[in-house]
């Protein structure tokens, strides 16, 4: 099944597709409305059901074992970074305090030094167990480079959901080195734990990741507030178009295999309206970073950064300030006393669905969209 897209000339020797971000589109209300109390925001992936379609990004500034537990209790799921400070330091809280007090000029080099400490496998096991012991679904992320190396520890810890993630991931990695690259298709299909892989930003990449047997894929490259991938590497894509492309890939994959692969929007969302647009564009759930880093309980203590921000040779992000806006409960469920949509994200999504007449997330994906900017 193919599809046709309009292309524009950017010069005599090159054409390009026009792409859209969330600021370029708006959701069109339908002929009916609903009572917000009738809206169901639940989301299911594999054997797990969550009250909210919210995943907290695998960033040390967003997710600690304690915040993962709290996010789980609020109805979402927190993704712990298995290559972050929590698996390198027993006293990770003290390290996070140090990072929060760094001068801007010295922050990058010092953070790179802190992330050079080797991963402690006993700590990895301990951190996952802390979340499991709180009776919420444990979820953690690891890069493709370390997935095979540490999978035995991850499985021994009885992790609920595994995320294999890096800024750009492919199902087919080619290398001239002697080390054999990870074959995602083979690796994922032999695991009993459901796997989410990402990130990607195109139809072909999304389709290939779906064919690995993953339960879900992450969509979004260079879209997060803490990411400078577009500036440093020159790659990425506006999120609305990336999600629409992944949605088309999901339709083809479903037609070919009968298997529905979940799409998780990763990046470019700071308000309830952004979350609503992501769902309408095709996402089943969203992964939130900066909005949750602004919680008073967030481990970043008013700062936000990602794994690629501390890359040892090519940093692709920075430490950005995120002044606290409220508790995790207020950011997710409200109440809100501001008009910018940054608080009560679930309420914003619920109101949007009610005004458009849809009672569940799958139906909301059918809502009409208009391009609001050119």
C-alpha positions as CSV (number, residue, x, y, z in Angstrom):
1,X,0.0,0.0,0.0
2,X,1.6,3.3,-1.1
3,X,0.6,6.9,-0.6
4,X,1.3,10.1,-2.5
5,X,2.6,13.3,-0.9
6,X,3.1,16.7,-2.5
7,X,6.6,17.8,-2.9
8,X,8.0,21.3,-3.4
9,X,11.2,22.4,-5.1
10,X,13.8,23.9,-2.8
11,X,16.1,24.4,-5.7
12,X,16.7,22.9,-9.2
13,X,18.3,19.8,-7.8
14,X,16.3,19.0,-4.7
15,X,12.7,18.6,-3.7
16,X,11.2,18.4,-0.2
17,X,7.9,17.6,1.5
18,X,6.2,20.2,3.5
19,X,5.9,19.2,7.2
20,X,3.9,20.5,10.1
21,X,4.4,20.9,13.9
22,X,1.7,21.2,16.5
23,X,1.7,25.0,16.3
24,X,0.7,24.7,12.6
25,X,-2.5,22.7,13.1
26,X,-5.7,22.9,15.0
27,X,-8.4,20.3,15.9
28,X,-11.8,20.9,14.5
29,X,-14.8,20.4,16.8
30,X,-17.5,18.0,15.5
31,X,-21.3,18.3,15.4
32,X,-21.7,16.8,18.9
33,X,-20.1,17.4,22.3
34,X,-19.8,15.1,25.3
35,X,-19.8,15.4,29.1
36,X,-16.2,15.5,30.3
37,X,-17.1,13.0,33.0
38,X,-17.9,10.4,30.2
39,X,-14.4,10.6,28.7
40,X,-12.2,7.6,29.1
41,X,-8.4,8.4,28.9
42,X,-7.2,4.9,29.6
43,X,-4.6,3.3,27.4
44,X,-3.6,-0.4,27.0
45,X,-0.3,-1.8,25.7
46,X,0.3,-5.6,25.8
47,X,-1.0,-6.8,29.1
48,X,-0.9,-3.5,30.9
49,X,-3.7,-0.9,31.3
50,X,-3.0,2.6,32.4
51,X,-5.6,5.2,33.4
52,X,-3.7,7.9,31.4
53,X,-1.8,7.8,28.1
54,X,1.2,9.5,29.8
55,X,4.8,8.1,29.9
56,X,7.4,10.1,31.7
57,X,10.6,10.5,29.7
58,X,13.7,8.4,30.6
59,X,15.6,11.5,31.8
60,X,17.4,11.9,35.2
61,X,15.8,15.3,35.5
62,X,12.3,13.7,35.2
63,X,12.3,10.1,36.6
64,X,13.8,8.8,39.7
65,X,12.5,5.6,41.4
66,X,10.4,7.8,43.7
67,X,8.9,9.9,40.9
68,X,8.3,6.8,38.8
69,X,6.2,5.5,41.7
70,X,4.3,8.7,42.0
71,X,3.6,8.9,38.3
72,X,2.4,5.4,38.4
73,X,0.0,6.2,41.2
74,X,-1.3,9.2,39.2
75,X,-2.2,6.8,36.3
76,X,0.8,7.0,34.0
77,X,4.1,5.2,33.8
78,X,7.6,6.6,34.6
79,X,10.5,5.4,32.4
80,X,13.7,5.1,34.4
81,X,17.0,5.6,32.6
82,X,19.1,2.5,33.1
83,X,22.2,4.4,32.0
84,X,21.6,7.4,34.1
85,X,22.8,8.6,37.5
86,X,20.5,6.2,39.4
87,X,22.4,3.1,38.2
88,X,25.8,4.8,38.6
89,X,25.6,6.3,42.1
90,X,24.1,4.9,45.3
91,X,23.8,8.6,46.4
92,X,22.2,9.8,43.2
93,X,20.2,12.5,45.0
94,X,23.5,14.1,46.1
95,X,24.8,14.1,42.5
96,X,21.5,15.7,41.3
97,X,21.8,18.4,43.9
98,X,25.4,19.1,42.7
99,X,24.1,19.4,39.1
100,X,21.4,21.8,40.1
101,X,24.0,24.1,41.7
102,X,26.4,24.1,38.8
103,X,27.2,27.4,37.0
104,X,26.1,27.4,33.4
105,X,29.6,27.7,32.1
106,X,30.8,24.7,34.0
107,X,27.8,22.5,33.8
108,X,28.4,20.6,30.5
109,X,31.9,19.4,31.3
110,X,31.1,18.5,34.9
111,X,28.0,16.6,33.9
112,X,30.0,14.6,31.3
113,X,32.4,13.7,34.0
114,X,29.7,12.5,36.3
115,X,28.2,10.3,33.7
116,X,31.5,8.6,33.0
117,X,31.2,6.4,36.1
118,X,30.5,2.8,35.1
119,X,27.0,1.4,35.5
120,X,26.5,-0.7,38.6
121,X,24.4,-3.8,37.8
122,X,23.5,-4.3,41.4
123,X,22.1,-0.7,41.5
124,X,20.2,-1.4,38.2
125,X,18.5,-4.4,39.9
126,X,17.8,-2.4,43.0
127,X,16.2,0.6,41.2
128,X,13.8,-1.6,39.2
129,X,12.9,-3.6,42.4
130,X,12.1,-0.3,44.2
131,X,9.4,0.5,41.6
132,X,8.1,-3.1,41.5
133,X,7.8,-3.1,45.3
134,X,5.5,-0.1,45.2
135,X,3.0,-2.1,43.2
136,X,3.1,0.0,40.1
137,X,4.2,-1.0,36.6
138,X,8.0,-0.7,36.2
139,X,9.3,0.6,33.0
140,X,13.0,1.4,32.1
141,X,15.0,2.5,29.0
142,X,18.3,1.4,27.7
143,X,20.2,2.1,24.5
144,X,20.6,-0.5,21.7
145,X,24.3,-0.6,22.4
146,X,23.8,-1.9,26.0
147,X,20.5,-3.8,25.6
148,X,22.0,-7.2,24.9
149,X,24.8,-6.7,27.5
150,X,22.4,-6.0,30.4
151,X,19.2,-7.9,29.4
152,X,19.8,-10.7,31.9
153,X,19.8,-8.3,34.8
154,X,16.8,-6.5,33.4
155,X,14.8,-9.8,33.1
156,X,16.0,-10.9,36.6
157,X,14.6,-7.7,38.0
158,X,11.2,-8.6,36.5
159,X,10.8,-5.3,34.6
160,X,7.3,-4.7,33.3
161,X,8.0,-2.7,30.1
162,X,11.3,-2.3,28.4
163,X,12.1,0.7,26.2
164,X,15.1,0.5,23.8
165,X,15.8,4.1,22.9
166,X,18.2,6.5,21.4
167,X,17.6,9.8,19.5
168,X,17.5,7.9,16.1
169,X,17.1,4.2,16.0
170,X,16.8,1.8,13.1
171,X,15.9,-1.9,12.7
172,X,18.9,-2.4,10.5
173,X,22.2,-1.0,11.7
174,X,25.2,-1.5,9.4
175,X,28.8,-1.5,10.7
176,X,32.3,-2.2,9.4
177,X,33.6,-3.0,12.9
178,X,34.1,-6.5,14.2
179,X,31.4,-6.1,16.8
180,X,28.1,-7.5,15.6
181,X,25.3,-4.8,15.9
182,X,22.1,-5.6,17.8
183,X,19.5,-7.2,15.5
184,X,16.3,-5.7,17.0
185,X,14.0,-8.1,15.3
186,X,15.8,-11.2,16.7
187,X,16.4,-9.6,20.0
188,X,12.8,-8.4,20.6
189,X,11.1,-11.6,19.5
190,X,12.9,-13.7,22.0
191,X,11.9,-11.6,24.9
192,X,8.7,-12.1,27.0
193,X,8.7,-8.6,28.3
194,X,6.9,-6.1,26.0
195,X,9.3,-3.7,24.2
196,X,8.9,-0.2,23.0
197,X,11.5,1.1,20.5
198,X,12.4,4.5,19.2
199,X,12.9,7.2,18.3
200,X,12.0,7.6,14.6
201,X,10.4,10.4,12.4
202,X,9.5,8.8,9.1
203,X,7.1,6.4,7.5
204,X,9.8,3.9,6.4
205,X,11.6,3.9,9.8
206,X,8.4,3.5,11.7
207,X,7.3,0.6,9.5
208,X,10.6,-1.2,9.9
209,X,10.5,-0.7,13.7
210,X,7.0,-2.2,13.8
211,X,8.2,-5.2,11.9
212,X,10.7,-6.0,14.7
213,X,7.7,-7.2,16.8
214,X,7.8,-4.2,19.2
215,X,4.6,-3.5,21.1
216,X,5.1,0.2,20.5
217,X,7.3,2.7,18.8
218,X,8.5,6.2,19.9
219,X,8.0,9.0,17.3
220,X,9.9,12.2,17.5
221,X,13.5,13.3,16.6
222,X,14.9,16.6,17.7
223,X,11.6,17.7,19.1
224,X,12.2,17.9,22.9
225,X,13.1,21.1,24.7
226,X,16.4,19.7,26.0
227,X,17.4,18.4,22.6
228,X,19.7,20.2,20.1
229,X,19.8,17.3,17.7
230,X,18.5,19.5,14.9
231,X,21.2,22.1,15.4
232,X,24.1,19.7,16.2
233,X,23.3,17.0,13.6
234,X,20.9,18.7,11.3
235,X,18.3,15.9,11.5
236,X,14.7,15.8,12.8
237,X,11.2,16.4,11.7
238,X,8.1,18.4,12.8
239,X,6.1,16.3,15.1
240,X,2.6,16.4,13.6
241,X,3.9,15.2,10.2
242,X,6.1,12.5,11.9
243,X,3.1,11.1,13.7
244,X,0.9,11.2,10.7
245,X,3.5,9.2,8.8
246,X,3.9,6.7,11.6
247,X,0.1,6.4,11.6
248,X,0.1,5.4,7.9
249,X,2.9,2.9,8.6
250,X,0.7,1.4,11.4
251,X,-2.2,1.0,9.0
252,X,0.0,-0.8,6.5
253,X,1.6,-3.0,9.2
254,X,-1.9,-3.9,10.6
255,X,-3.1,-4.7,7.1
256,X,-0.1,-7.0,6.5
257,X,0.1,-8.7,9.8
258,X,-3.1,-8.1,11.8
259,X,-0.9,-6.7,14.6
260,X,-1.6,-3.2,16.0
261,X,1.6,-1.4,17.1
262,X,1.2,1.5,19.5
263,X,2.6,4.9,18.7
264,X,4.0,7.1,21.5
265,X,4.6,10.7,20.6
266,X,7.9,11.8,22.1
267,X,8.6,15.5,22.3
268,X,7.1,18.9,21.3
269,X,4.3,18.8,24.0
270,X,4.1,21.3,26.8
271,X,0.3,21.8,27.1
272,X,-2.9,19.7,27.2
273,X,-3.6,21.1,23.7
274,X,-0.4,19.7,22.4
275,X,-1.2,16.3,23.9
276,X,-4.6,16.4,22.2
277,X,-3.1,17.2,18.9
278,X,-0.6,14.3,19.2
279,X,-3.5,11.9,19.8
280,X,-5.5,13.2,16.8
281,X,-2.4,12.9,14.6
282,X,-2.2,9.2,15.5
283,X,-0.5,8.7,18.8
284,X,-1.9,6.2,21.4
285,X,0.1,7.8,24.2
286,X,2.6,10.5,24.8
287,X,6.0,10.7,26.4
288,X,6.5,13.8,28.5
289,X,9.8,15.4,29.6
290,X,10.0,19.1,30.3
291,X,6.3,19.4,31.5
292,X,7.0,16.8,34.2
293,X,10.5,18.2,34.9
294,X,8.7,21.3,36.1
295,X,7.1,19.4,39.0
296,X,8.2,20.3,42.5
297,X,9.1,16.6,43.1
298,X,11.1,16.3,39.9
299,X,14.7,15.0,40.6
300,X,16.2,17.8,38.4
301,X,15.3,20.4,40.9
302,X,14.4,23.1,38.4
303,X,16.7,21.8,35.6
304,X,16.1,19.5,32.7
305,X,18.5,17.5,30.5
306,X,18.6,14.3,28.5
307,X,21.1,11.4,28.0
308,X,22.4,12.9,24.8
309,X,23.0,16.2,26.6
310,X,26.0,14.5,28.3
311,X,27.3,12.6,25.3
312,X,31.1,12.4,25.8
313,X,32.1,13.8,22.4
314,X,29.1,15.3,20.7
315,X,26.5,16.7,23.2
316,X,23.1,17.0,21.5
317,X,21.3,18.9,24.2
318,X,21.8,21.1,27.2
319,X,20.7,21.7,30.8
320,X,17.7,24.0,30.6
321,X,15.9,25.8,33.4
322,X,12.4,24.6,34.1
323,X,11.0,26.7,37.0
324,X,8.7,24.5,39.2
325,X,5.0,25.0,38.3
326,X,3.3,22.7,40.7
327,X,3.2,19.1,42.1
328,X,3.1,16.1,39.8
329,X,-0.5,15.7,40.7
330,X,-1.3,19.3,39.8
331,X,0.6,19.1,36.5
332,X,-1.2,15.9,35.5
333,X,-4.6,16.3,37.1
334,X,-4.8,19.9,38.3
335,X,-6.4,22.0,39.5
336,X,-4.9,24.7,37.3
337,X,-5.0,28.4,38.1
338,X,-3.1,29.5,34.9
339,X,-4.4,29.9,31.4
340,X,-1.3,28.5,29.5
341,X,-2.3,24.8,29.6
342,X,0.8,23.7,31.4
343,X,-1.1,22.4,34.4
344,X,-3.8,19.7,34.4
345,X,-2.7,18.0,31.2
346,X,-5.2,15.2,31.6
347,X,-8.0,17.8,32.1
348,X,-7.0,19.6,28.9
349,X,-7.0,16.4,26.9
350,X,-10.4,15.4,28.5
351,X,-11.9,18.8,27.6
352,X,-10.7,18.7,24.1
353,X,-12.2,15.2,23.5
354,X,-15.4,16.3,25.1
355,X,-15.7,19.4,22.9
356,X,-15.1,17.2,19.8
357,X,-17.6,14.5,20.9
358,X,-15.2,11.6,21.4
359,X,-15.3,9.4,24.4
360,X,-12.1,7.4,24.0
361,X,-8.6,7.9,22.6
362,X,-9.0,5.5,19.6
363,X,-12.1,7.4,18.5
364,X,-10.4,10.8,19.1
365,X,-7.8,9.8,16.4
366,X,-10.6,10.3,13.9
367,X,-11.0,14.0,14.6
368,X,-10.5,16.5,11.8
369,X,-7.5,18.7,11.6
370,X,-6.9,22.0,9.8
371,X,-3.6,23.7,9.0
372,X,-3.7,27.0,10.8
373,X,-0.4,28.5,9.6
374,X,1.4,28.5,6.3
